[in-house]
Amino acid sequence: MIWGGLLGVAAVLALMVLHDWRNLSPCTKREKTAYGALIGLGAILAILLVLDPQMPGPTQWMDVIYKPLVNLLEKLTVQRSG
């Protein structure tokens, strides 16, 4: 089951790169590097989700990162409002 998911991710990524690379031909090296980096990050996330489907998503990571800031802002608004 896992191998099928990994092969599926690899196939989709290969099709995306083959389709988009023709349009990137006249582009600069910087744009190709950015495209490669984004494809690489997407591939890593897709593979991790195939290997561990219960992995928290990006929105849950944002909740963990910004929760202290939200709590601080709530305390400040309560103090200011009265």
PyMOL Python script that loads the backbone (N, CA, C, O; Angstrom):
from pymol import cmd

cmd.read_pdbstr("""\
ATOM      1  N   MET A   1       0.822  -1.194   0.000  1.00  0.00           N
ATOM      2  CA  MET A   1       0.000   0.000   0.000  1.00  0.00           C
ATOM      3  C   MET A   1       0.868   1.261   0.000  1.00  0.00           C
ATOM      4  O   MET A   1       0.608   2.203  -0.748  1.00  0.00           O
ATOM      5  N   ILE A   2       1.895   1.267   0.841  1.00  0.00           N
ATOM      6  CA  ILE A   2       2.759   2.445   0.918  1.00  0.00           C
ATOM      7  C   ILE A   2       3.508   2.643  -0.390  1.00  0.00           C
ATOM      8  O   ILE A   2       3.657   3.771  -0.861  1.00  0.00           O
ATOM      9  N   TRP A   3       3.987   1.532  -0.985  1.00  0.00           N
ATOM     10  CA  TRP A   3       4.734   1.660  -2.242  1.00  0.00           C
ATOM     11  C   TRP A   3       3.854   2.219  -3.350  1.00  0.00           C
ATOM     12  O   TRP A   3       4.323   2.995  -4.183  1.00  0.00           O
ATOM     13  N   GLY A   4       2.597   1.838  -3.367  1.00  0.00           N
ATOM     14  CA  GLY A   4       1.678   2.371  -4.366  1.00  0.00           C
ATOM     15  C   GLY A   4       1.492   3.867  -4.210  1.00  0.00           C
ATOM     16  O   GLY A   4       1.465   4.605  -5.194  1.00  0.00           O
ATOM     17  N   GLY A   5       1.363   4.315  -2.959  1.00  0.00           N
ATOM     18  CA  GLY A   5       1.230   5.749  -2.706  1.00  0.00           C
ATOM     19  C   GLY A   5       2.469   6.517  -3.101  1.00  0.00           C
ATOM     20  O   GLY A   5       2.382   7.600  -3.679  1.00  0.00           O
ATOM     21  N   LEU A   6       3.628   5.954  -2.788  1.00  0.00           N
ATOM     22  CA  LEU A   6       4.880   6.620  -3.144  1.00  0.00           C
ATOM     23  C   LEU A   6       5.071   6.675  -4.659  1.00  0.00           C
ATOM     24  O   LEU A   6       5.526   7.684  -5.198  1.00  0.00           O
ATOM     25  N   LEU A   7       4.722   5.586  -5.338  1.00  0.00           N
ATOM     26  CA  LEU A   7       4.806   5.593  -6.802  1.00  0.00           C
ATOM     27  C   LEU A   7       3.808   6.577  -7.411  1.00  0.00           C
ATOM     28  O   LEU A   7       4.106   7.232  -8.409  1.00  0.00           O
ATOM     29  N   GLY A   8       2.638   6.676  -6.814  1.00  0.00           N
ATOM     30  CA  GLY A   8       1.652   7.641  -7.288  1.00  0.00           C
ATOM     31  C   GLY A   8       2.134   9.073  -7.126  1.00  0.00           C
ATOM     32  O   GLY A   8       1.967   9.895  -8.027  1.00  0.00           O
ATOM     33  N   VAL A   9       2.731   9.372  -5.979  1.00  0.00           N
ATOM     34  CA  VAL A   9       3.278  10.713  -5.752  1.00  0.00           C
ATOM     35  C   VAL A   9       4.386  11.002  -6.760  1.00  0.00           C
ATOM     36  O   VAL A   9       4.441  12.088  -7.335  1.00  0.00           O
ATOM     37  N   ALA A  10       5.269  10.025  -6.971  1.00  0.00           N
ATOM     38  CA  ALA A  10       6.361  10.212  -7.920  1.00  0.00           C
ATOM     39  C   ALA A  10       5.834  10.426  -9.339  1.00  0.00           C
ATOM     40  O   ALA A  10       6.361  11.257 -10.079  1.00  0.00           O
ATOM     41  N   ALA A  11       4.803   9.684  -9.716  1.00  0.00           N
ATOM     42  CA  ALA A  11       4.232   9.835 -11.057  1.00  0.00           C
ATOM     43  C   ALA A  11       3.601  11.207 -11.240  1.00  0.00           C
ATOM     44  O   ALA A  11       3.791  11.844 -12.276  1.00  0.00           O
ATOM     45  N   VAL A  12       2.855  11.667 -10.247  1.00  0.00           N
ATOM     46  CA  VAL A  12       2.218  12.983 -10.345  1.00  0.00           C
ATOM     47  C   VAL A  12       3.276  14.084 -10.409  1.00  0.00           C
ATOM     48  O   VAL A  12       3.151  15.022 -11.196  1.00  0.00           O
ATOM     49  N   LEU A  13       4.308  13.970  -9.590  1.00  0.00           N
ATOM     50  CA  LEU A  13       5.374  14.968  -9.621  1.00  0.00           C
ATOM     51  C   LEU A  13       6.088  14.974 -10.969  1.00  0.00           C
ATOM     52  O   LEU A  13       6.391  16.039 -11.508  1.00  0.00           O
ATOM     53  N   ALA A  14       6.358  13.792 -11.514  1.00  0.00           N
ATOM     54  CA  ALA A  14       7.014  13.713 -12.821  1.00  0.00           C
ATOM     55  C   ALA A  14       6.157  14.352 -13.911  1.00  0.00           C
ATOM     56  O   ALA A  14       6.671  15.075 -14.764  1.00  0.00           O
ATOM     57  N   LEU A  15       4.854  14.087 -13.884  1.00  0.00           N
ATOM     58  CA  LEU A  15       3.957  14.695 -14.870  1.00  0.00           C
ATOM     59  C   LEU A  15       3.910  16.211 -14.723  1.00  0.00           C
ATOM     60  O   LEU A  15       3.880  16.933 -15.720  1.00  0.00           O
ATOM     61  N   MET A  16       3.903  16.691 -13.491  1.00  0.00           N
ATOM     62  CA  MET A  16       3.889  18.137 -13.269  1.00  0.00           C
ATOM     63  C   MET A  16       5.151  18.781 -13.828  1.00  0.00           C
ATOM     64  O   MET A  16       5.083  19.805 -14.508  1.00  0.00           O
ATOM     65  N   VAL A  17       6.302  18.180 -13.540  1.00  0.00           N
ATOM     66  CA  VAL A  17       7.561  18.756 -14.010  1.00  0.00           C
ATOM     67  C   VAL A  17       7.639  18.696 -15.533  1.00  0.00           C
ATOM     68  O   VAL A  17       8.040  19.673 -16.165  1.00  0.00           O
ATOM     69  N   LEU A  18       7.261  17.566 -16.134  1.00  0.00           N
ATOM     70  CA  LEU A  18       7.289  17.456 -17.596  1.00  0.00           C
ATOM     71  C   LEU A  18       6.373  18.481 -18.260  1.00  0.00           C
ATOM     72  O   LEU A  18       6.724  19.071 -19.282  1.00  0.00           O
ATOM     73  N   HIS A  19       5.214  18.684 -17.678  1.00  0.00           N
ATOM     74  CA  HIS A  19       4.260  19.641 -18.253  1.00  0.00           C
ATOM     75  C   HIS A  19       4.743  21.084 -18.102  1.00  0.00           C
ATOM     76  O   HIS A  19       4.642  21.873 -19.041  1.00  0.00           O
ATOM     77  N   ASP A  20       5.256  21.422 -16.949  1.00  0.00           N
ATOM     78  CA  ASP A  20       5.619  22.811 -16.679  1.00  0.00           C
ATOM     79  C   ASP A  20       7.008  23.185 -17.187  1.00  0.00           C
ATOM     80  O   ASP A  20       7.278  24.365 -17.408  1.00  0.00           O
ATOM     81  N   TRP A  21       7.882  22.223 -17.373  1.00  0.00           N
ATOM     82  CA  TRP A  21       9.267  22.552 -17.729  1.00  0.00           C
ATOM     83  C   TRP A  21       9.347  23.221 -19.098  1.00  0.00           C
ATOM     84  O   TRP A  21      10.216  24.065 -19.319  1.00  0.00           O
ATOM     85  N   ARG A  22       8.451  22.858 -20.025  1.00  0.00           N
ATOM     86  CA  ARG A  22       8.449  23.496 -21.346  1.00  0.00           C
ATOM     87  C   ARG A  22       8.152  24.981 -21.233  1.00  0.00           C
ATOM     88  O   ARG A  22       8.710  25.785 -21.978  1.00  0.00           O
ATOM     89  N   ASN A  23       7.274  25.351 -20.304  1.00  0.00           N
ATOM     90  CA  ASN A  23       6.938  26.760 -20.125  1.00  0.00           C
ATOM     91  C   ASN A  23       8.029  27.514 -19.390  1.00  0.00           C
ATOM     92  O   ASN A  23       8.092  28.741 -19.468  1.00  0.00           O
ATOM     93  N   LEU A  24       8.893  26.798 -18.675  1.00  0.00           N
ATOM     94  CA  LEU A  24       9.979  27.434 -17.943  1.00  0.00           C
ATOM     95  C   LEU A  24      11.241  27.611 -18.785  1.00  0.00           C
ATOM     96  O   LEU A  24      12.203  28.215 -18.312  1.00  0.00           O
ATOM     97  N   SER A  25      11.265  27.114 -19.989  1.00  0.00           N
ATOM     98  CA  SER A  25      12.472  27.167 -20.814  1.00  0.00           C
ATOM     99  C   SER A  25      13.017  28.575 -20.995  1.00  0.00           C
ATOM    100  O   SER A  25      14.217  28.779 -20.813  1.00  0.00           O
ATOM    101  N   PRO A  26      12.185  29.560 -21.346  1.00  0.00           N
ATOM    102  CA  PRO A  26      12.739  30.902 -21.535  1.00  0.00           C
ATOM    103  C   PRO A  26      12.965  31.653 -20.210  1.00  0.00           C
ATOM    104  O   PRO A  26      13.483  32.770 -20.221  1.00  0.00           O
ATOM    105  N   CYS A  27      12.592  31.068 -19.099  1.00  0.00           N
ATOM    106  CA  CYS A  27      12.702  31.751 -17.813  1.00  0.00           C
ATOM    107  C   CYS A  27      14.133  31.766 -17.313  1.00  0.00           C
ATOM    108  O   CYS A  27      15.007  31.073 -17.833  1.00  0.00           O
ATOM    109  N   THR A  28      14.340  32.560 -16.309  1.00  0.00           N
ATOM    110  CA  THR A  28      15.672  32.686 -15.744  1.00  0.00           C
ATOM    111  C   THR A  28      16.003  31.517 -14.830  1.00  0.00           C
ATOM    112  O   THR A  28      15.137  30.723 -14.463  1.00  0.00           O
ATOM    113  N   LYS A  29      17.282  31.434 -14.472  1.00  0.00           N
ATOM    114  CA  LYS A  29      17.737  30.368 -13.592  1.00  0.00           C
ATOM    115  C   LYS A  29      17.095  30.507 -12.210  1.00  0.00           C
ATOM    116  O   LYS A  29      16.827  29.505 -11.548  1.00  0.00           O
ATOM    117  N   ARG A  30      16.852  31.727 -11.778  1.00  0.00           N
ATOM    118  CA  ARG A  30      16.234  31.967 -10.475  1.00  0.00           C
ATOM    119  C   ARG A  30      14.820  31.394 -10.424  1.00  0.00           C
ATOM    120  O   ARG A  30      14.425  30.808  -9.416  1.00  0.00           O
ATOM    121  N   GLU A  31      14.067  31.557 -11.490  1.00  0.00           N
ATOM    122  CA  GLU A  31      12.708  31.022 -11.525  1.00  0.00           C
ATOM    123  C   GLU A  31      12.713  29.497 -11.531  1.00  0.00           C
ATOM    124  O   GLU A  31      11.876  28.869 -10.884  1.00  0.00           O
ATOM    125  N   LYS A  32      13.650  28.905 -12.258  1.00  0.00           N
ATOM    126  CA  LYS A  32      13.747  27.443 -12.269  1.00  0.00           C
ATOM    127  C   LYS A  32      14.161  26.916 -10.902  1.00  0.00           C
ATOM    128  O   LYS A  32      13.693  25.860 -10.475  1.00  0.00           O
ATOM    129  N   THR A  33      15.032  27.641 -10.219  1.00  0.00           N
ATOM    130  CA  THR A  33      15.446  27.230  -8.877  1.00  0.00           C
ATOM    131  C   THR A  33      14.272  27.312  -7.909  1.00  0.00           C
ATOM    132  O   THR A  33      14.074  26.411  -7.095  1.00  0.00           O
ATOM    133  N   ALA A  34      13.500  28.379  -7.994  1.00  0.00           N
ATOM    134  CA  ALA A  34      12.330  28.526  -7.131  1.00  0.00           C
ATOM    135  C   ALA A  34      11.312  27.425  -7.422  1.00  0.00           C
ATOM    136  O   ALA A  34      10.721  26.866  -6.498  1.00  0.00           O
ATOM    137  N   TYR A  35      11.107  27.116  -8.689  1.00  0.00           N
ATOM    138  CA  TYR A  35      10.175  26.052  -9.060  1.00  0.00           C
ATOM    139  C   TYR A  35      10.650  24.715  -8.504  1.00  0.00           C
ATOM    140  O   TYR A  35       9.860  23.949  -7.954  1.00  0.00           O
ATOM    141  N   GLY A  36      11.927  24.443  -8.648  1.00  0.00           N
ATOM    142  CA  GLY A  36      12.483  23.193  -8.131  1.00  0.00           C
ATOM    143  C   GLY A  36      12.359  23.088  -6.618  1.00  0.00           C
ATOM    144  O   GLY A  36      12.064  22.019  -6.084  1.00  0.00           O
ATOM    145  N   ALA A  37      12.588  24.207  -5.929  1.00  0.00           N
ATOM    146  CA  ALA A  37      12.474  24.202  -4.470  1.00  0.00           C
ATOM    147  C   ALA A  37      11.035  23.948  -4.035  1.00  0.00           C
ATOM    148  O   ALA A  37      10.796  23.186  -3.098  1.00  0.00           O
ATOM    149  N   LEU A  38      10.084  24.578  -4.703  1.00  0.00           N
ATOM    150  CA  LEU A  38       8.677  24.371  -4.349  1.00  0.00           C
ATOM    151  C   LEU A  38       8.219  22.949  -4.667  1.00  0.00           C
ATOM    152  O   LEU A  38       7.471  22.347  -3.897  1.00  0.00           O
ATOM    153  N   ILE A  39       8.666  22.419  -5.792  1.00  0.00           N
ATOM    154  CA  ILE A  39       8.331  21.035  -6.124  1.00  0.00           C
ATOM    155  C   ILE A  39       8.952  20.092  -5.104  1.00  0.00           C
ATOM    156  O   ILE A  39       8.319  19.123  -4.685  1.00  0.00           O
ATOM    157  N   GLY A  40      10.182  20.371  -4.707  1.00  0.00           N
ATOM    158  CA  GLY A  40      10.851  19.528  -3.710  1.00  0.00           C
ATOM    159  C   GLY A  40      10.136  19.542  -2.371  1.00  0.00           C
ATOM    160  O   GLY A  40       9.940  18.492  -1.760  1.00  0.00           O
ATOM    161  N   LEU A  41       9.746  20.727  -1.908  1.00  0.00           N
ATOM    162  CA  LEU A  41       9.008  20.818  -0.650  1.00  0.00           C
ATOM    163  C   LEU A  41       7.659  20.111  -0.736  1.00  0.00           C
ATOM    164  O   LEU A  41       7.240  19.434   0.203  1.00  0.00           O
ATOM    165  N   GLY A  42       6.991  20.275  -1.861  1.00  0.00           N
ATOM    166  CA  GLY A  42       5.719  19.576  -2.049  1.00  0.00           C
ATOM    167  C   GLY A  42       5.898  18.072  -2.061  1.00  0.00           C
ATOM    168  O   GLY A  42       5.071  17.339  -1.520  1.00  0.00           O
ATOM    169  N   ALA A  43       6.982  17.607  -2.679  1.00  0.00           N
ATOM    170  CA  ALA A  43       7.258  16.174  -2.717  1.00  0.00           C
ATOM    171  C   ALA A  43       7.523  15.639  -1.320  1.00  0.00           C
ATOM    172  O   ALA A  43       7.033  14.569  -0.958  1.00  0.00           O
ATOM    173  N   ILE A  44       8.296  16.377  -0.536  1.00  0.00           N
ATOM    174  CA  ILE A  44       8.594  15.941   0.832  1.00  0.00           C
ATOM    175  C   ILE A  44       7.315  15.847   1.659  1.00  0.00           C
ATOM    176  O   ILE A  44       7.100  14.865   2.369  1.00  0.00           O
ATOM    177  N   LEU A  45       6.470  16.871   1.565  1.00  0.00           N
ATOM    178  CA  LEU A  45       5.212  16.843   2.316  1.00  0.00           C
ATOM    179  C   LEU A  45       4.309  15.704   1.860  1.00  0.00           C
ATOM    180  O   LEU A  45       3.687  15.042   2.690  1.00  0.00           O
ATOM    181  N   ALA A  46       4.229  15.466   0.549  1.00  0.00           N
ATOM    182  CA  ALA A  46       3.383  14.394   0.042  1.00  0.00           C
ATOM    183  C   ALA A  46       3.891  13.032   0.501  1.00  0.00           C
ATOM    184  O   ALA A  46       3.098  12.171   0.883  1.00  0.00           O
ATOM    185  N   ILE A  47       5.195  12.833   0.467  1.00  0.00           N
ATOM    186  CA  ILE A  47       5.763  11.552   0.903  1.00  0.00           C
ATOM    187  C   ILE A  47       5.533  11.352   2.388  1.00  0.00           C
ATOM    188  O   ILE A  47       5.190  10.253   2.825  1.00  0.00           O
ATOM    189  N   LEU A  48       5.722  12.416   3.174  1.00  0.00           N
ATOM    190  CA  LEU A  48       5.478  12.286   4.610  1.00  0.00           C
ATOM    191  C   LEU A  48       4.028  11.956   4.909  1.00  0.00           C
ATOM    192  O   LEU A  48       3.745  11.182   5.824  1.00  0.00           O
ATOM    193  N   LEU A  49       3.107  12.533   4.150  1.00  0.00           N
ATOM    194  CA  LEU A  49       1.691  12.225   4.356  1.00  0.00           C
ATOM    195  C   LEU A  49       1.353  10.799   3.940  1.00  0.00           C
ATOM    196  O   LEU A  49       0.468  10.179   4.529  1.00  0.00           O
ATOM    197  N   VAL A  50       2.048  10.269   2.931  1.00  0.00           N
ATOM    198  CA  VAL A  50       1.830   8.869   2.559  1.00  0.00           C
ATOM    199  C   VAL A  50       2.348   7.957   3.659  1.00  0.00           C
ATOM    200  O   VAL A  50       1.704   6.967   4.006  1.00  0.00           O
ATOM    201  N   LEU A  51       3.513   8.289   4.210  1.00  0.00           N
ATOM    202  CA  LEU A  51       4.111   7.447   5.238  1.00  0.00           C
ATOM    203  C   LEU A  51       3.389   7.548   6.579  1.00  0.00           C
ATOM    204  O   LEU A  51       3.285   6.559   7.303  1.00  0.00           O
ATOM    205  N   ASP A  52       2.886   8.752   6.917  1.00  0.00           N
ATOM    206  CA  ASP A  52       2.211   8.954   8.201  1.00  0.00           C
ATOM    207  C   ASP A  52       0.960   9.805   7.981  1.00  0.00           C
ATOM    208  O   ASP A  52       1.024  11.027   8.112  1.00  0.00           O
ATOM    209  N   PRO A  53      -0.166   9.193   7.651  1.00  0.00           N
ATOM    210  CA  PRO A  53      -1.385   9.957   7.358  1.00  0.00           C
ATOM    211  C   PRO A  53      -1.908  10.780   8.535  1.00  0.00           C
ATOM    212  O   PRO A  53      -2.654  11.737   8.325  1.00  0.00           O
ATOM    213  N   GLN A  54      -1.537  10.434   9.763  1.00  0.00           N
ATOM    214  CA  GLN A  54      -2.022  11.161  10.935  1.00  0.00           C
ATOM    215  C   GLN A  54      -1.146  12.359  11.275  1.00  0.00           C
ATOM    216  O   GLN A  54      -1.351  13.001  12.305  1.00  0.00           O
ATOM    217  N   MET A  55      -0.169  12.668  10.420  1.00  0.00           N
ATOM    218  CA  MET A  55       0.719  13.798  10.661  1.00  0.00           C
ATOM    219  C   MET A  55      -0.086  15.099  10.645  1.00  0.00           C
ATOM    220  O   MET A  55      -0.960  15.277   9.797  1.00  0.00           O
ATOM    221  N   PRO A  56       0.209  16.014  11.588  1.00  0.00           N
ATOM    222  CA  PRO A  56      -0.534  17.276  11.596  1.00  0.00           C
ATOM    223  C   PRO A  56      -0.249  18.091  10.343  1.00  0.00           C
ATOM    224  O   PRO A  56       0.859  18.077   9.807  1.00  0.00           O
ATOM    225  N   GLY A  57      -1.264  18.790   9.899  1.00  0.00           N
ATOM    226  CA  GLY A  57      -1.124  19.602   8.698  1.00  0.00           C
ATOM    227  C   GLY A  57      -0.567  20.985   9.009  1.00  0.00           C
ATOM    228  O   GLY A  57      -0.350  21.324  10.172  1.00  0.00           O
ATOM    229  N   PRO A  58      -0.338  21.773   7.980  1.00  0.00           N
ATOM    230  CA  PRO A  58       0.234  23.109   8.167  1.00  0.00           C
ATOM    231  C   PRO A  58      -0.630  24.022   9.039  1.00  0.00           C
ATOM    232  O   PRO A  58      -0.092  24.847   9.777  1.00  0.00           O
ATOM    233  N   THR A  59      -1.954  23.891   8.969  1.00  0.00           N
ATOM    234  CA  THR A  59      -2.795  24.756   9.796  1.00  0.00           C
ATOM    235  C   THR A  59      -2.638  24.423  11.272  1.00  0.00           C
ATOM    236  O   THR A  59      -2.697  25.313  12.121  1.00  0.00           O
ATOM    237  N   GLN A  60      -2.441  23.164  11.578  1.00  0.00           N
ATOM    238  CA  GLN A  60      -2.215  22.784  12.975  1.00  0.00           C
ATOM    239  C   GLN A  60      -0.854  23.286  13.453  1.00  0.00           C
ATOM    240  O   GLN A  60      -0.703  23.646  14.621  1.00  0.00           O
ATOM    241  N   TRP A  61       0.139  23.314  12.561  1.00  0.00           N
ATOM    242  CA  TRP A  61       1.449  23.872  12.929  1.00  0.00           C
ATOM    243  C   TRP A  61       1.314  25.357  13.230  1.00  0.00           C
ATOM    244  O   TRP A  61       1.932  25.860  14.169  1.00  0.00           O
ATOM    245  N   MET A  62       0.505  26.066  12.434  1.00  0.00           N
ATOM    246  CA  MET A  62       0.313  27.500  12.660  1.00  0.00           C
ATOM    247  C   MET A  62      -0.379  27.744  14.003  1.00  0.00           C
ATOM    248  O   MET A  62      -0.061  28.710  14.697  1.00  0.00           O
ATOM    249  N   ASP A  63      -1.315  26.881  14.368  1.00  0.00           N
ATOM    250  CA  ASP A  63      -1.965  27.011  15.670  1.00  0.00           C
ATOM    251  C   ASP A  63      -0.946  26.906  16.796  1.00  0.00           C
ATOM    252  O   ASP A  63      -0.995  27.686  17.747  1.00  0.00           O
ATOM    253  N   VAL A  64      -0.036  25.964  16.701  1.00  0.00           N
ATOM    254  CA  VAL A  64       0.984  25.792  17.736  1.00  0.00           C
ATOM    255  C   VAL A  64       1.920  26.998  17.776  1.00  0.00           C
ATOM    256  O   VAL A  64       2.302  27.452  18.855  1.00  0.00           O
ATOM    257  N   ILE A  65       2.286  27.514  16.614  1.00  0.00           N
ATOM    258  CA  ILE A  65       3.235  28.623  16.552  1.00  0.00           C
ATOM    259  C   ILE A  65       2.613  29.918  17.080  1.00  0.00           C
ATOM    260  O   ILE A  65       3.246  30.649  17.842  1.00  0.00           O
ATOM    261  N   TYR A  66       1.375  30.199  16.676  1.00  0.00           N
ATOM    262  CA  TYR A  66       0.773  31.489  16.998  1.00  0.00           C
ATOM    263  C   TYR A  66      -0.086  31.488  18.262  1.00  0.00           C
ATOM    264  O   TYR A  66      -0.566  32.550  18.659  1.00  0.00           O
ATOM    265  N   LYS A  67      -0.296  30.355  18.900  1.00  0.00           N
ATOM    266  CA  LYS A  67      -1.134  30.309  20.101  1.00  0.00           C
ATOM    267  C   LYS A  67      -0.620  31.229  21.206  1.00  0.00           C
ATOM    268  O   LYS A  67      -1.426  31.936  21.810  1.00  0.00           O
ATOM    269  N   PRO A  68       0.689  31.255  21.501  1.00  0.00           N
ATOM    270  CA  PRO A  68       1.156  32.193  22.541  1.00  0.00           C
ATOM    271  C   PRO A  68       0.880  33.651  22.183  1.00  0.00           C
ATOM    272  O   PRO A  68       0.537  34.445  23.059  1.00  0.00           O
ATOM    273  N   LEU A  69       1.024  34.011  20.914  1.00  0.00           N
ATOM    274  CA  LEU A  69       0.755  35.387  20.495  1.00  0.00           C
ATOM    275  C   LEU A  69      -0.723  35.725  20.644  1.00  0.00           C
ATOM    276  O   LEU A  69      -1.070  36.823  21.080  1.00  0.00           O
ATOM    277  N   VAL A  70      -1.583  34.797  20.288  1.00  0.00           N
ATOM    278  CA  VAL A  70      -3.026  35.024  20.421  1.00  0.00           C
ATOM    279  C   VAL A  70      -3.400  35.205  21.891  1.00  0.00           C
ATOM    280  O   VAL A  70      -4.182  36.093  22.229  1.00  0.00           O
ATOM    281  N   ASN A  71      -2.846  34.369  22.759  1.00  0.00           N
ATOM    282  CA  ASN A  71      -3.136  34.497  24.187  1.00  0.00           C
ATOM    283  C   ASN A  71      -2.676  35.841  24.718  1.00  0.00           C
ATOM    284  O   ASN A  71      -3.384  36.465  25.509  1.00  0.00           O
ATOM    285  N   LEU A  72      -1.499  36.303  24.298  1.00  0.00           N
ATOM    286  CA  LEU A  72      -0.983  37.599  24.732  1.00  0.00           C
ATOM    287  C   LEU A  72      -1.883  38.735  24.253  1.00  0.00           C
ATOM    288  O   LEU A  72      -2.191  39.653  25.013  1.00  0.00           O
ATOM    289  N   LEU A  73      -2.302  38.670  22.997  1.00  0.00           N
ATOM    290  CA  LEU A  73      -3.174  39.722  22.474  1.00  0.00           C
ATOM    291  C   LEU A  73      -4.538  39.722  23.160  1.00  0.00           C
ATOM    292  O   LEU A  73      -5.118  40.787  23.373  1.00  0.00           O
ATOM    293  N   GLU A  74      -5.053  38.561  23.505  1.00  0.00           N
ATOM    294  CA  GLU A  74      -6.331  38.500  24.225  1.00  0.00           C
ATOM    295  C   GLU A  74      -6.196  39.129  25.605  1.00  0.00           C
ATOM    296  O   GLU A  74      -7.089  39.854  26.041  1.00  0.00           O
ATOM    297  N   LYS A  75      -5.093  38.862  26.298  1.00  0.00           N
ATOM    298  CA  LYS A  75      -4.872  39.474  27.612  1.00  0.00           C
ATOM    299  C   LYS A  75      -4.766  40.987  27.491  1.00  0.00           C
ATOM    300  O   LYS A  75      -5.322  41.716  28.312  1.00  0.00           O
ATOM    301  N   LEU A  76      -4.053  41.467  26.470  1.00  0.00           N
ATOM    302  CA  LEU A  76      -3.906  42.904  26.290  1.00  0.00           C
ATOM    303  C   LEU A  76      -5.235  43.583  25.977  1.00  0.00           C
ATOM    304  O   LEU A  76      -5.492  44.684  26.464  1.00  0.00           O
ATOM    305  N   THR A  77      -6.078  42.949  25.176  1.00  0.00           N
ATOM    306  CA  THR A  77      -7.362  43.567  24.842  1.00  0.00           C
ATOM    307  C   THR A  77      -8.290  43.560  26.047  1.00  0.00           C
ATOM    308  O   THR A  77      -9.072  44.494  26.219  1.00  0.00           O
ATOM    309  N   VAL A  78      -8.223  42.535  26.882  1.00  0.00           N
ATOM    310  CA  VAL A  78      -9.046  42.505  28.092  1.00  0.00           C
ATOM    311  C   VAL A  78      -8.600  43.603  29.036  1.00  0.00           C
ATOM    312  O   VAL A  78      -9.440  44.273  29.637  1.00  0.00           O
ATOM    313  N   GLN A  79      -7.311  43.803  29.180  1.00  0.00           N
ATOM    314  CA  GLN A  79      -6.792  44.852  30.081  1.00  0.00           C
ATOM    315  C   GLN A  79      -7.169  46.245  29.566  1.00  0.00           C
ATOM    316  O   GLN A  79      -7.514  47.122  30.358  1.00  0.00           O
ATOM    317  N   ARG A  80      -7.107  46.451  28.272  1.00  0.00           N
ATOM    318  CA  ARG A  80      -7.411  47.772  27.713  1.00  0.00           C
ATOM    319  C   ARG A  80      -8.904  48.083  27.740  1.00  0.00           C
ATOM    320  O   ARG A  80      -9.303  49.238  27.889  1.00  0.00           O
ATOM    321  N   SER A  81      -9.731  47.035  27.596  1.00  0.00           N
ATOM    322  CA  SER A  81     -11.157  47.285  27.515  1.00  0.00           C
ATOM    323  C   SER A  81     -11.803  47.475  28.893  1.00  0.00           C
ATOM    324  O   SER A  81     -12.961  47.880  29.000  1.00  0.00           O
ATOM    325  N   GLY A  82     -11.062  47.188  29.897  1.00  0.00           N
ATOM    326  CA  GLY A  82     -11.669  47.530  31.133  1.00  0.00           C
ATOM    327  C   GLY A  82     -11.533  46.645  32.256  1.00  0.00           C
ATOM    328  O   GLY A  82     -12.055  46.931  33.334  1.00  0.00           O
TER     329      GLY A  82
END
""", "prot")
cmd.dss("prot")
cmd.show_as("cartoon", "prot")
cmd.util.cbc("prot")
cmd.orient("prot")
